[in-house]
Amino acid sequence: MLRSSDTAERQIQKLQRINAALIRRMDAIDEARGSTHALSQAAAVLEREVVARNLDLERALADLGAINAELASARTAADEANRAKSRFLRAASHDLLQPLSAAKLLLSHLEDVTTDPGQADLVHRIAATFESAEDLIRALLQIARLDSQRVEMNVGPVSLGRLFQRLSIDVQAQAEARGLDLRFVPSSAAVLSDPVHLRSIAQNLISNALKYTLSGRVLVGVRHAPGGVWLQVHDTGPGIAVRDQERIFNEFERLSQSDQPGTGLGLTIVRRACEQLGHKLEVHSAPGRGSLFRVLLPLADAAALAPGDKAADPRGAPGPDAAFHGRTVLVVENDPAMRQAFSFLLGAGHDGAGHRRDRGRG
């Protein structure tokens, strides 16, 4: 502070100090003002970036919504196409199977009445061709049903012993024709599954084993597991490398040639039926060591089985001749070709005296 009593030099010193203090204060004010300005500028830039990113996000969400709408539309179209395919296959298979069945019956009658060996062999080959075509159509129809979202599974208790007896009747002739030892290990287990689809699973596994096994045997049995049982099919066939054990379930996939006819769809049907039923499917194999296919089935209460579903000795059942001897057969069929084929077949089975002739077929 300046005083009147201060000398000139003293006053100059004080003024210099005051001036220096003012300069420092002004510098501090400028620094503070510059920092605040920089912060406000940075905030403005950040705000613009946030607005820009929000706009980008809104555009991305709009694009995603459009893509999801297109995917939903494509999925709806694919589902409808799949349903249309299933409807077509069901209708077409029915229309195709009827004339094929009629042709097979007529060929069967022709084979019975043909006396020339060359003609009989030709008729037999034609009948085998028709049978292969029929098997393929039935397999495609079964796959279409399994692929359908409306497929119905009638899950209930199934007697494995009874199933084995029925399968033995169906496939034993195939095993004998191949010179193979086919054995079913008796079982008293009852499992929870759809009886129709479970029979298809087991029959396809057994037929596949018989088809590719050149010598030895095929063994069908059960191994107990926690909470269930494994339905197992062993064979002494050529075996399957690990790298190929996934491919064998693809449509029309055949890793090795077999002299037996087939559709190439049996294992595909097995996998899809197991997926629909929730049954675990496994394959264990190695080249030169045979194969093991097995399906894990949940156990059921054997007491819940109907009396007709319990295992019984099939040898006690009457044969077809005993069942129809002395009776009138009524054929109900809306297809004229099928009615005519049945008429030929039934009429050809008896001679003029009314006795059934031996058709000489296995």
PyMOL commands that set and color helices and strands:
alter all, ss='L'
color gray80, all
select helices_A, chain A and resi 8-113+117-147+160-178+195-212+242-244+247-249+266-277+302-304+307-309+314-316+320-324+336-348
alter helices_A, ss='H'
color red, helices_A
select strands_A, chain A and resi 156-159+181-184+190-193+217-225+228-235+280-285+291-298
alter strands_A, ss='S'
color yellow, strands_A
deselect
rebuild
show_as cartoon
